[in-house]
Amino acid sequence: IRLAEQTDGGSAVVDSLQQLLKLIKDFHWPVVVAKQLFERLFYYINQTVFNELMTSPDRCTTISGFQIRMAYSYIEHWLMVDCSDGPFAEPIIEAGTRSIE
């Protein structure tokens, strides 16, 4: 999802992450593989946002900054609340909080 198309405050990203986590649990992926996948996904999200900000000077506004922060808040909330149980909780939270900081 491009930043320009992201108008729902990040809930589409969170929905995708939630669906992915469900599939990982349903197919009994090893925790270490799931952790690495989420680390790479969070890195990709950060990289995509950064690259779009660098290539689109019109994105460097207070409003865009607020929208980005709100989207990251949705992801942080998902990490701390919706991801807080099960064997995948600690590795995914660790991967997410390290990449969002």
N, C-alpha and C positions, 0 to 999 in steps of 0.2 A: 504494500500500500504506500503510495507516494505521499509525502508530507502535504502536498498541495490538495490531495484528495481526502486527507484525514480531517473530517469535520466533527466526528463523534467523540472526541476527547480520548481516543485510544481504546474504546471498548471493542472495536473490531479486532485489534491486535490481541487484546486479552481473550476474546472469544476463540481466536485461532490458537493461542497458547493453551487454553483450557481443553480444546478438542485434541490437541497434540498430546497433552498429559494423559488424557483419557485413553487414547490409543496405546501409549507407552505402558500404562497400567494393564490394559486389556490383553496386550500381547507379552506381558511379563518381561520387559526389557531389563537387562542388568542396570543397576543403579549408576554404575560408573559411565556407561554409554549414554544414559539419559542426562547425566550431569554435563558431559562433554557437549551433547547436542544443544542443551539450553545455554551453555556458555557461548557457543558459536552463534546461536540465535540472538542472544542479547548483544553480542559484539556486532552482528550484522545490523541490528536495529540502530545501535549507536552510530555505526559507520554510515548508514544510509542517511540518517538525520544530519550528521555532520557534513557529508558530501553535498547534500541539497542546500544546506545553509551557505556553504562555500561557493557553490556555483550559481546561486540565485540571490544576488544582493538585496532584492526586494523582500526577501524572507527575514532579513535582519531587522526586525521591528519588535517593539514591545508586545504587540498582539501575538505575533508568531512565537515569541519566547514564552508567553503565557500559555498558548495552545500546546507547545511542546512540553512544558512543565506539567500541564494537566494530563497529557497522554502518559508521561512517565509516572505520574501519581496513580493512574489506573493500574499500571503494571506493578508498581510497588505495593498497592493494596492487594492485588491478586497474589503476589508473592507472600505477603504476611498473613493474609486471611484465608484465601481459598486454597493455598498450597501448603498449609500448615500441618497437614496430617499425612501419615503413611510413610513408607520407606524412602520416598523421593523428596520429602519435605526439606530436609536439611541440605542435601546437595543442590537442589534447585534454588533455594533461598540464598545459599552461599554464592552460587553462580550469578544470580540476578543482582544481589546487592553489591557485589564486587564490580560488576560492569556498569551499574547505574550511578555509582558514586562519582 
